[in-house]
Amino acid sequence: MHSLYEDACATMTLEQVNHVSLPDVLPIAFSLVHQVLIEDGSVVFAGGPMPQFSDEWAREMDLAILDHGKAKTVEEMMHQRIGNYEAFLSFQHSVFMATEDFVASLDPESFEDIIVPSPYGEGIANTFSARVGGTRGISRSDALECWIYQHALRHMGEIEHARALVGLTGMTS
């Protein structure tokens, strides 16, 4: 999954990433920033490294909105822009490497450890990961699958569609 993001980013310009095609159609910048900030902030709950995002990174990337946008409206997040694409790519790479190093370090038997027990709290109860975990609770495997892989895959679909709106092709056949 990370290689798709790296390839997509390597073939887009900052202008394409920040382009707004139509009202209420989020720029690619939203999907890129949202995905990496959610991954950065989620892996810790599966036992991984602490988040790397900081005020310093936000300044370096020159983000228009210092938020992943999960609890914000489309209207609010329409304004997400990346000012320094090279800094964004550096942050993205750092997050991806931290996640991959963490997953590679895991004892395979720990994948079935329940890290979010059922019944779920209000913030988790209506999530996809709660559906996957069901009444047994969310395992480390479920968490990584839902919070990292499935989430990134969903937003890659948005990015592939948005690439067509800026004159680029999709990432896979």
GINORVEN-V343319 format. One record per pair of residues at least 4 apart in sequence whose ideal C-beta (glycine too) atoms are under 6 Angstrom apart, sorted by the first residue. I is the first residue (numbers start at 1). J is the second residue. Records with the same first field share a line. If there is no record, write none. Layout:
BEGIN
I: J + J
END
This chain:
BEGIN
1: 149 + 152
2: 96
4: 156 + 171
8: 159 + 171
9: 89
12: 16 + 17
14: 85
16: 166
17: 28 + 29 + 82
18: 27 + 29 + 81
19: 166
20: 27
21: 25 + 165
24: 74
26: 30
28: 159 + 162
29: 33 + 80 + 81 + 82
30: 34 + 77 + 80
31: 155 + 158 + 159
33: 37 + 80
34: 68 + 69
35: 152 + 155
36: 92 + 95
37: 53 + 68
38: 42 + 68 + 151
39: 95 + 148
40: 51 + 52 + 53 + 95
41: 51
42: 147
43: 48 + 99
44: 48 + 50
46: 140 + 143 + 144
48: 102
49: 98 + 102
52: 94
53: 57
57: 91
58: 63 + 66
60: 87
61: 84 + 87 + 88
62: 83 + 84
64: 79 + 80 + 81
65: 80
69: 77
72: 76 + 77
82: 88
106: 110
110: 140
111: 140 + 141
112: 139
113: 140
114: 137 + 139
115: 140 + 143
116: 137 + 138
117: 137
118: 135 + 137
120: 124 + 125 + 130
124: 130
125: 130
128: 146
129: 138 + 142 + 146
132: 142 + 146
133: 137 + 138 + 142
138: 142 + 143
142: 146
143: 147
144: 148
145: 149 + 150
146: 150
147: 151
160: 170 + 171
163: 168
END
